[in-house]
Amino acid sequence: MSGKLINGKEIGDLIRQSIQHEVNDLQEHGITPGLAVILVGDNPASKTYVSNKQKSCEQMGIYSQLIELSADISEETLLSEIDKLNADSAIDGILVQLPLPKHIDEQNVIAAISPEKDVDGFHPESVGKMMLGQPTYLPCTPFGVMKLLEYANIDVAGKHAVIIGRSHIVGVPMGQLLLQKDATVTYCHSKTPNLAAMTTQADILVVATGRAKMIGAEHVKEGAVVIDVGINRDENNKLCGDVDFDSVIDKVSAITPVPKGVGPMTITMLLFNTLQSAKKKVSSRQMSSKQVK
C-alpha cells in the first residue's frame, strides 16, 4: 500500500487564503505589508527563487521591492542598503537571498537586518528566541514543515524524529521545533557512521542534505513519515528530492513529494512572517496613539 502524499501545494494554498484575508483587512485600513528582497549577483537558482517570491507577494497583495546588486559589490555597500531598508516604514520584512559571494560575510549581513524585519528568522536574536521557545519569526522551511505535519494530522509528541542535515537554515532549527513539540530528536550528518542504523529508528524522518535520491528504502522504517526538503535534478534533469521517492513510497505511511511538497511551504511561511511584521507595526502604532491621547 502506498504512503499518503503530504501535498505542500494544497496546504500552502489553504494558509495563503487566510493570509489573503488578513492582508485585505489591513489594506482596508490603508496598510499594505511590504517585503524587500536583496539579490546579489546573477545566480540562476537565486533568481528563480526571488522571482517566485515576488510573484507570490503580488498574488497576496503584498508590496514587493527587489534590489539587485552586482556580485562584486562591497560588504559595506550591502550593509548600507540594509540600513536604508531598516529605516523604511513601507518595508515590514527584509530578505537577503543566500548564498552570497565569498567575499561577503553572511553572518554580518544577517545580523545587520533589524530583528523586527527578520522575516527569514535567521538573525541571532530570532534564533536565540526560537531556541528558548519564545515568540519570534521562525525560519521559513522548518516552520513550513511543522505546518505540513499539523495539517496532515501527524502528532509528533513522543515520536522519534531523525534529521539528516545540520545546516542553520533547515536542519538545526528543524530539530529544535520538533523538540518543542515533544518529539525525541536525533541529528545525523556527514560524519554519522552507519546512517541506516539511525534512520531506520525514525518515526519521522526529515532529509535535508542537498544530495539527489541519497535516501532509499534501506534507510526507512516501515510506516515512517518522510519529509523530503531537498530539491535537485536527477540524471534525466527531472526535479527530485533527497529521497528516492519510488523506492520508499510503498514502505512509508506518509511522504512529501518533490515538487509540491516542502517547497511551496517555504514561500508561504515567508508571506506569513511578513504579514505578522505588518500587524505588529499596526499594533505598535495603535499603542502609541493611545499613549498620546
Contacts in CASP RR format, 6 or more apart in sequence:
PFRMAT RR
TARGET T0000
AUTHOR 0000-0000-0000
METHOD contacts of the structure
MODEL  1
MSGKLINGKEIGDLIRQSIQHEVNDLQEHGITPGLAVILVGDNPASKTYV
SNKQKSCEQMGIYSQLIELSADISEETLLSEIDKLNADSAIDGILVQLPL
PKHIDEQNVIAAISPEKDVDGFHPESVGKMMLGQPTYLPCTPFGVMKLLE
YANIDVAGKHAVIIGRSHIVGVPMGQLLLQKDATVTYCHSKTPNLAAMTT
QADILVVATGRAKMIGAEHVKEGAVVIDVGINRDENNKLCGDVDFDSVID
KVSAITPVPKGVGPMTITMLLFNTLQSAKKKVSSRQMSSKQVK
1 250 0 8 1.000
2 249 0 8 1.000
2 250 0 8 1.000
3 249 0 8 1.000
3 250 0 8 1.000
3 252 0 8 1.000
3 253 0 8 1.000
3 254 0 8 1.000
3 255 0 8 1.000
4 152 0 8 1.000
4 253 0 8 1.000
4 254 0 8 1.000
4 255 0 8 1.000
5 254 0 8 1.000
5 255 0 8 1.000
5 256 0 8 1.000
5 257 0 8 1.000
6 148 0 8 1.000
6 149 0 8 1.000
6 152 0 8 1.000
6 227 0 8 1.000
6 254 0 8 1.000
6 255 0 8 1.000
6 256 0 8 1.000
6 257 0 8 1.000
6 261 0 8 1.000
7 257 0 8 1.000
7 260 0 8 1.000
7 261 0 8 1.000
8 148 0 8 1.000
8 256 0 8 1.000
8 260 0 8 1.000
8 261 0 8 1.000
8 262 0 8 1.000
8 263 0 8 1.000
8 264 0 8 1.000
8 265 0 8 1.000
9 260 0 8 1.000
9 261 0 8 1.000
9 264 0 8 1.000
11 147 0 8 1.000
11 148 0 8 1.000
11 151 0 8 1.000
11 152 0 8 1.000
11 265 0 8 1.000
12 147 0 8 1.000
12 264 0 8 1.000
12 265 0 8 1.000
12 268 0 8 1.000
14 151 0 8 1.000
15 147 0 8 1.000
15 268 0 8 1.000
15 269 0 8 1.000
15 272 0 8 1.000
16 56 0 8 1.000
16 59 0 8 1.000
16 60 0 8 1.000
16 268 0 8 1.000
16 271 0 8 1.000
19 60 0 8 1.000
19 268 0 8 1.000
19 271 0 8 1.000
19 272 0 8 1.000
19 275 0 8 1.000
20 60 0 8 1.000
20 61 0 8 1.000
22 275 0 8 1.000
22 279 0 8 1.000
23 32 0 8 1.000
23 33 0 8 1.000
23 60 0 8 1.000
23 61 0 8 1.000
23 62 0 8 1.000
23 275 0 8 1.000
26 32 0 8 1.000
26 33 0 8 1.000
26 275 0 8 1.000
26 278 0 8 1.000
26 279 0 8 1.000
26 282 0 8 1.000
27 61 0 8 1.000
29 282 0 8 1.000
31 278 0 8 1.000
31 281 0 8 1.000
31 282 0 8 1.000
32 61 0 8 1.000
32 62 0 8 1.000
32 63 0 8 1.000
32 278 0 8 1.000
33 61 0 8 1.000
33 62 0 8 1.000
33 63 0 8 1.000
33 92 0 8 1.000
33 274 0 8 1.000
33 275 0 8 1.000
33 277 0 8 1.000
33 278 0 8 1.000
34 57 0 8 1.000
34 62 0 8 1.000
34 63 0 8 1.000
34 64 0 8 1.000
34 65 0 8 1.000
34 90 0 8 1.000
34 91 0 8 1.000
34 92 0 8 1.000
34 93 0 8 1.000
34 274 0 8 1.000
34 278 0 8 1.000
35 53 0 8 1.000
35 57 0 8 1.000
35 62 0 8 1.000
35 63 0 8 1.000
35 64 0 8 1.000
35 65 0 8 1.000
35 91 0 8 1.000
35 92 0 8 1.000
35 93 0 8 1.000
35 94 0 8 1.000
35 95 0 8 1.000
35 119 0 8 1.000
35 270 0 8 1.000
35 271 0 8 1.000
35 274 0 8 1.000
36 64 0 8 1.000
36 65 0 8 1.000
36 66 0 8 1.000
36 67 0 8 1.000
36 85 0 8 1.000
36 88 0 8 1.000
36 91 0 8 1.000
36 93 0 8 1.000
36 94 0 8 1.000
36 95 0 8 1.000
37 50 0 8 1.000
37 53 0 8 1.000
37 54 0 8 1.000
37 64 0 8 1.000
37 65 0 8 1.000
37 66 0 8 1.000
37 67 0 8 1.000
37 95 0 8 1.000
37 96 0 8 1.000
37 97 0 8 1.000
38 67 0 8 1.000
38 69 0 8 1.000
38 78 0 8 1.000
38 81 0 8 1.000
38 82 0 8 1.000
38 85 0 8 1.000
38 94 0 8 1.000
38 95 0 8 1.000
38 96 0 8 1.000
38 97 0 8 1.000
39 46 0 8 1.000
39 47 0 8 1.000
39 50 0 8 1.000
39 66 0 8 1.000
39 67 0 8 1.000
39 68 0 8 1.000
39 69 0 8 1.000
39 97 0 8 1.000
40 69 0 8 1.000
40 70 0 8 1.000
40 71 0 8 1.000
40 73 0 8 1.000
40 78 0 8 1.000
40 96 0 8 1.000
40 97 0 8 1.000
40 100 0 8 1.000
40 101 0 8 1.000
40 104 0 8 1.000
41 68 0 8 1.000
41 69 0 8 1.000
41 70 0 8 1.000
41 71 0 8 1.000
41 101 0 8 1.000
42 71 0 8 1.000
43 99 0 8 1.000
46 97 0 8 1.000
46 98 0 8 1.000
46 99 0 8 1.000
49 97 0 8 1.000
50 66 0 8 1.000
50 97 0 8 1.000
52 267 0 8 1.000
53 64 0 8 1.000
53 95 0 8 1.000
53 267 0 8 1.000
53 270 0 8 1.000
54 64 0 8 1.000
54 66 0 8 1.000
56 267 0 8 1.000
56 268 0 8 1.000
56 270 0 8 1.000
56 271 0 8 1.000
57 63 0 8 1.000
57 64 0 8 1.000
57 271 0 8 1.000
57 274 0 8 1.000
58 64 0 8 1.000
60 271 0 8 1.000
62 271 0 8 1.000
62 274 0 8 1.000
62 275 0 8 1.000
63 90 0 8 1.000
65 91 0 8 1.000
67 81 0 8 1.000
67 85 0 8 1.000
69 77 0 8 1.000
69 78 0 8 1.000
69 81 0 8 1.000
71 101 0 8 1.000
72 101 0 8 1.000
73 101 0 8 1.000
73 104 0 8 1.000
75 103 0 8 1.000
75 104 0 8 1.000
75 105 0 8 1.000
75 108 0 8 1.000
75 109 0 8 1.000
78 96 0 8 1.000
78 104 0 8 1.000
78 109 0 8 1.000
79 108 0 8 1.000
79 109 0 8 1.000
79 112 0 8 1.000
82 94 0 8 1.000
82 96 0 8 1.000
82 109 0 8 1.000
82 112 0 8 1.000
82 113 0 8 1.000
83 112 0 8 1.000
85 91 0 8 1.000
85 94 0 8 1.000
85 117 0 8 1.000
86 94 0 8 1.000
86 112 0 8 1.000
86 113 0 8 1.000
86 114 0 8 1.000
86 117 0 8 1.000
89 281 0 8 1.000
91 117 0 8 1.000
92 117 0 8 1.000
92 119 0 8 1.000
92 274 0 8 1.000
92 277 0 8 1.000
92 278 0 8 1.000
92 281 0 8 1.000
93 117 0 8 1.000
93 118 0 8 1.000
93 119 0 8 1.000
93 273 0 8 1.000
93 274 0 8 1.000
93 277 0 8 1.000
94 113 0 8 1.000
94 114 0 8 1.000
94 117 0 8 1.000
94 118 0 8 1.000
94 119 0 8 1.000
95 119 0 8 1.000
95 120 0 8 1.000
95 270 0 8 1.000
96 109 0 8 1.000
96 110 0 8 1.000
96 113 0 8 1.000
96 120 0 8 1.000
98 106 0 8 1.000
98 169 0 8 1.000
99 106 0 8 1.000
100 106 0 8 1.000
100 109 0 8 1.000
110 118 0 8 1.000
110 120 0 8 1.000
110 122 0 8 1.000
110 123 0 8 1.000
110 124 0 8 1.000
111 123 0 8 1.000
111 124 0 8 1.000
113 120 0 8 1.000
113 122 0 8 1.000
113 123 0 8 1.000
115 123 0 8 1.000
115 125 0 8 1.000
115 126 0 8 1.000
116 277 0 8 1.000
116 280 0 8 1.000
117 277 0 8 1.000
118 125 0 8 1.000
118 126 0 8 1.000
118 137 0 8 1.000
119 137 0 8 1.000
119 140 0 8 1.000
119 270 0 8 1.000
119 273 0 8 1.000
119 274 0 8 1.000
119 277 0 8 1.000
120 137 0 8 1.000
120 139 0 8 1.000
120 140 0 8 1.000
120 270 0 8 1.000
120 273 0 8 1.000
121 127 0 8 1.000
121 130 0 8 1.000
121 136 0 8 1.000
121 137 0 8 1.000
121 138 0 8 1.000
121 139 0 8 1.000
121 140 0 8 1.000
121 273 0 8 1.000
122 139 0 8 1.000
122 168 0 8 1.000
122 169 0 8 1.000
125 136 0 8 1.000
126 136 0 8 1.000
126 137 0 8 1.000
126 138 0 8 1.000
127 168 0 8 1.000
127 173 0 8 1.000
128 134 0 8 1.000
128 136 0 8 1.000
129 135 0 8 1.000
129 136 0 8 1.000
130 136 0 8 1.000
130 138 0 8 1.000
130 139 0 8 1.000
130 173 0 8 1.000
130 176 0 8 1.000
130 177 0 8 1.000
131 176 0 8 1.000
133 180 0 8 1.000
137 273 0 8 1.000
137 276 0 8 1.000
137 277 0 8 1.000
138 146 0 8 1.000
138 173 0 8 1.000
138 177 0 8 1.000
138 269 0 8 1.000
138 273 0 8 1.000
139 169 0 8 1.000
139 170 0 8 1.000
139 173 0 8 1.000
140 265 0 8 1.000
140 266 0 8 1.000
140 267 0 8 1.000
140 269 0 8 1.000
140 270 0 8 1.000
140 273 0 8 1.000
141 169 0 8 1.000
141 170 0 8 1.000
141 174 0 8 1.000
141 208 0 8 1.000
141 229 0 8 1.000
141 262 0 8 1.000
141 263 0 8 1.000
141 265 0 8 1.000
141 266 0 8 1.000
141 269 0 8 1.000
142 170 0 8 1.000
142 171 0 8 1.000
142 173 0 8 1.000
142 174 0 8 1.000
142 175 0 8 1.000
142 176 0 8 1.000
142 177 0 8 1.000
143 177 0 8 1.000
143 265 0 8 1.000
143 269 0 8 1.000
143 272 0 8 1.000
143 273 0 8 1.000
144 262 0 8 1.000
144 265 0 8 1.000
144 266 0 8 1.000
144 268 0 8 1.000
144 269 0 8 1.000
145 174 0 8 1.000
145 177 0 8 1.000
145 206 0 8 1.000
145 227 0 8 1.000
145 229 0 8 1.000
145 262 0 8 1.000
145 265 0 8 1.000
146 177 0 8 1.000
146 178 0 8 1.000
146 181 0 8 1.000
147 265 0 8 1.000
147 268 0 8 1.000
147 269 0 8 1.000
148 227 0 8 1.000
148 256 0 8 1.000
148 261 0 8 1.000
148 262 0 8 1.000
148 265 0 8 1.000
149 156 0 8 1.000
149 204 0 8 1.000
149 225 0 8 1.000
149 227 0 8 1.000
152 254 0 8 1.000
154 204 0 8 1.000
154 225 0 8 1.000
154 254 0 8 1.000
156 178 0 8 1.000
156 181 0 8 1.000
156 182 0 8 1.000
156 183 0 8 1.000
156 204 0 8 1.000
157 181 0 8 1.000
157 182 0 8 1.000
157 183 0 8 1.000
158 182 0 8 1.000
158 183 0 8 1.000
158 184 0 8 1.000
159 183 0 8 1.000
159 184 0 8 1.000
159 203 0 8 1.000
159 204 0 8 1.000
160 183 0 8 1.000
160 184 0 8 1.000
160 186 0 8 1.000
160 201 0 8 1.000
160 202 0 8 1.000
160 203 0 8 1.000
160 204 0 8 1.000
161 175 0 8 1.000
161 178 0 8 1.000
161 183 0 8 1.000
161 184 0 8 1.000
161 185 0 8 1.000
161 186 0 8 1.000
161 202 0 8 1.000
161 203 0 8 1.000
161 204 0 8 1.000
161 205 0 8 1.000
161 206 0 8 1.000
162 185 0 8 1.000
162 186 0 8 1.000
162 187 0 8 1.000
162 188 0 8 1.000
162 198 0 8 1.000
162 199 0 8 1.000
162 201 0 8 1.000
162 202 0 8 1.000
162 204 0 8 1.000
162 205 0 8 1.000
162 206 0 8 1.000
163 171 0 8 1.000
163 174 0 8 1.000
163 175 0 8 1.000
163 178 0 8 1.000
163 185 0 8 1.000
163 186 0 8 1.000
163 187 0 8 1.000
163 188 0 8 1.000
163 206 0 8 1.000
163 208 0 8 1.000
164 188 0 8 1.000
164 189 0 8 1.000
164 195 0 8 1.000
164 199 0 8 1.000
164 205 0 8 1.000
164 206 0 8 1.000
164 207 0 8 1.000
164 208 0 8 1.000
164 209 0 8 1.000
164 215 0 8 1.000
164 242 0 8 1.000
165 171 0 8 1.000
165 187 0 8 1.000
165 188 0 8 1.000
165 189 0 8 1.000
165 207 0 8 1.000
165 208 0 8 1.000
165 209 0 8 1.000
166 172 0 8 1.000
166 187 0 8 1.000
166 189 0 8 1.000
167 208 0 8 1.000
170 208 0 8 1.000
170 229 0 8 1.000
171 187 0 8 1.000
171 206 0 8 1.000
171 208 0 8 1.000
172 187 0 8 1.000
174 206 0 8 1.000
174 208 0 8 1.000
175 183 0 8 1.000
175 185 0 8 1.000
175 187 0 8 1.000
175 206 0 8 1.000
178 185 0 8 1.000
178 204 0 8 1.000
178 206 0 8 1.000
179 185 0 8 1.000
183 204 0 8 1.000
186 198 0 8 1.000
186 201 0 8 1.000
186 202 0 8 1.000
188 195 0 8 1.000
188 198 0 8 1.000
188 199 0 8 1.000
192 198 0 8 1.000
195 219 0 8 1.000
196 218 0 8 1.000
196 219 0 8 1.000
199 205 0 8 1.000
199 215 0 8 1.000
199 219 0 8 1.000
199 220 0 8 1.000
199 221 0 8 1.000
200 218 0 8 1.000
200 219 0 8 1.000
200 220 0 8 1.000
200 221 0 8 1.000
201 221 0 8 1.000
202 220 0 8 1.000
202 221 0 8 1.000
202 224 0 8 1.000
203 221 0 8 1.000
203 224 0 8 1.000
203 225 0 8 1.000
204 224 0 8 1.000
204 225 0 8 1.000
204 227 0 8 1.000
205 215 0 8 1.000
205 219 0 8 1.000
205 220 0 8 1.000
205 221 0 8 1.000
205 224 0 8 1.000
205 225 0 8 1.000
205 226 0 8 1.000
205 227 0 8 1.000
206 227 0 8 1.000
206 229 0 8 1.000
207 214 0 8 1.000
207 215 0 8 1.000
207 226 0 8 1.000
207 227 0 8 1.000
207 228 0 8 1.000
207 229 0 8 1.000
207 230 0 8 1.000
207 241 0 8 1.000
207 242 0 8 1.000
207 243 0 8 1.000
208 229 0 8 1.000
208 230 0 8 1.000
208 242 0 8 1.000
209 230 0 8 1.000
209 242 0 8 1.000
210 230 0 8 1.000
210 231 0 8 1.000
210 232 0 8 1.000
210 241 0 8 1.000
210 242 0 8 1.000
211 232 0 8 1.000
211 242 0 8 1.000
212 232 0 8 1.000
212 233 0 8 1.000
212 234 0 8 1.000
212 240 0 8 1.000
212 241 0 8 1.000
212 242 0 8 1.000
213 232 0 8 1.000
213 234 0 8 1.000
213 240 0 8 1.000
213 241 0 8 1.000
213 242 0 8 1.000
213 243 0 8 1.000
213 244 0 8 1.000
213 245 0 8 1.000
214 242 0 8 1.000
214 243 0 8 1.000
214 244 0 8 1.000
215 226 0 8 1.000
215 228 0 8 1.000
215 242 0 8 1.000
215 243 0 8 1.000
215 244 0 8 1.000
215 248 0 8 1.000
216 243 0 8 1.000
216 244 0 8 1.000
216 247 0 8 1.000
216 248 0 8 1.000
217 244 0 8 1.000
217 247 0 8 1.000
217 248 0 8 1.000
217 251 0 8 1.000
220 226 0 8 1.000
220 248 0 8 1.000
220 251 0 8 1.000
220 252 0 8 1.000
222 251 0 8 1.000
223 251 0 8 1.000
223 252 0 8 1.000
223 253 0 8 1.000
224 251 0 8 1.000
224 252 0 8 1.000
224 253 0 8 1.000
225 252 0 8 1.000
225 253 0 8 1.000
225 254 0 8 1.000
225 255 0 8 1.000
226 243 0 8 1.000
226 248 0 8 1.000
226 252 0 8 1.000
226 254 0 8 1.000
226 255 0 8 1.000
226 256 0 8 1.000
227 255 0 8 1.000
227 256 0 8 1.000
227 262 0 8 1.000
228 241 0 8 1.000
228 242 0 8 1.000
228 243 0 8 1.000
228 245 0 8 1.000
228 255 0 8 1.000
228 256 0 8 1.000
228 257 0 8 1.000
228 258 0 8 1.000
228 261 0 8 1.000
228 262 0 8 1.000
229 242 0 8 1.000
229 262 0 8 1.000
230 241 0 8 1.000
230 242 0 8 1.000
230 258 0 8 1.000
230 262 0 8 1.000
231 239 0 8 1.000
231 241 0 8 1.000
231 258 0 8 1.000
231 259 0 8 1.000
231 263 0 8 1.000
232 239 0 8 1.000
232 240 0 8 1.000
232 241 0 8 1.000
232 242 0 8 1.000
233 239 0 8 1.000
233 240 0 8 1.000
234 240 0 8 1.000
239 258 0 8 1.000
239 259 0 8 1.000
240 258 0 8 1.000
241 258 0 8 1.000
243 255 0 8 1.000
243 258 0 8 1.000
245 255 0 8 1.000
245 257 0 8 1.000
245 258 0 8 1.000
248 255 0 8 1.000
249 255 0 8 1.000
256 262 0 8 1.000
END
